[in-house]
Amino acid sequence: ALNEATNYILSLAPNMGGTNIFDPLTHILESEIDINYPRQILILTDGEVKNTAKVIDLVQKHSFNTRIFTFGIGSEVS
């Protein structure tokens, strides 16, 4: 099983298509929030975000009830 998992991981390759964070972030931010617990999102990426302005607008729209922290790794992050 370990060899099978290792071979699978080694076969993966990046698609170099950029990072589409908008759709999953929209899904999370538009989900119901529990008012007893502040929503905090940690985003870890190694990519350049597509439609950056649109993502920033979305985050600003939800900034009253959500804290978002971003961490970029590598030379191509935005």
C-alpha positions as CSV (number, residue, x, y, z in Angstrom):
1,A,0.0,0.0,0.0
2,L,2.9,2.4,0.8
3,N,4.5,1.7,-2.6
4,E,1.2,2.3,-4.3
5,A,0.6,5.6,-2.5
6,T,4.2,6.7,-3.2
7,N,3.9,5.9,-6.9
8,Y,0.6,7.8,-7.1
9,I,2.2,10.9,-5.4
10,L,5.2,10.8,-7.8
11,S,2.8,10.6,-10.8
12,L,1.1,13.9,-9.9
13,A,2.0,16.9,-11.9
14,P,1.0,20.6,-11.6
15,N,-1.3,21.9,-14.3
16,M,0.1,25.4,-14.1
17,G,-3.4,26.8,-14.5
18,G,-3.3,29.3,-11.7
19,T,-5.2,29.2,-8.5
20,N,-8.9,29.5,-8.5
21,I,-9.6,30.4,-4.9
22,F,-12.8,32.4,-5.6
23,D,-15.3,29.5,-6.0
24,P,-14.3,27.6,-2.8
25,L,-14.0,30.8,-0.8
26,T,-17.4,31.9,-2.0
27,H,-18.9,28.6,-0.9
28,I,-17.3,28.9,2.6
29,L,-18.2,32.6,3.1
30,E,-21.8,32.1,2.0
31,S,-22.4,29.2,4.3
32,E,-24.2,29.6,7.6
33,I,-22.0,30.9,10.4
34,D,-22.4,30.0,14.1
35,I,-22.5,33.3,15.9
36,N,-21.0,31.7,19.0
37,Y,-17.8,31.0,17.2
38,P,-15.9,33.5,15.1
39,R,-15.1,32.2,11.6
40,Q,-11.4,32.3,10.8
41,I,-10.0,31.0,7.5
42,L,-6.4,30.1,6.9
43,I,-5.4,29.9,3.2
44,L,-2.1,28.3,2.3
45,T,-1.2,28.5,-1.4
46,D,1.7,28.2,-3.8
47,G,0.0,29.8,-6.7
48,E,-0.9,33.1,-8.3
49,V,-4.6,33.8,-7.6
50,K,-6.8,34.4,-10.6
51,N,-9.1,37.4,-10.5
52,T,-7.4,39.0,-7.5
53,A,-9.7,42.0,-7.4
54,K,-12.8,39.9,-7.4
55,V,-11.4,37.8,-4.5
56,I,-10.5,41.0,-2.5
57,D,-14.1,42.3,-3.0
58,L,-15.5,39.1,-1.8
59,V,-13.3,39.1,1.3
60,Q,-14.2,42.7,2.1
61,K,-17.9,41.9,1.8
62,H,-17.6,39.3,4.5
63,S,-15.0,41.1,6.7
64,F,-17.6,41.9,9.4
65,N,-17.9,38.2,10.4
66,T,-14.8,36.4,9.1
67,R,-11.1,36.8,9.6
68,I,-9.0,35.5,6.7
69,F,-5.2,34.8,6.9
70,T,-3.2,34.1,3.8
71,F,0.2,32.4,3.5
72,G,2.0,32.2,0.2
73,I,4.9,29.8,-0.4
74,G,7.2,30.2,-3.4
75,S,8.1,32.9,-5.9
76,E,4.8,32.8,-7.9
77,V,2.3,33.6,-5.2
78,S,0.1,36.7,-5.2
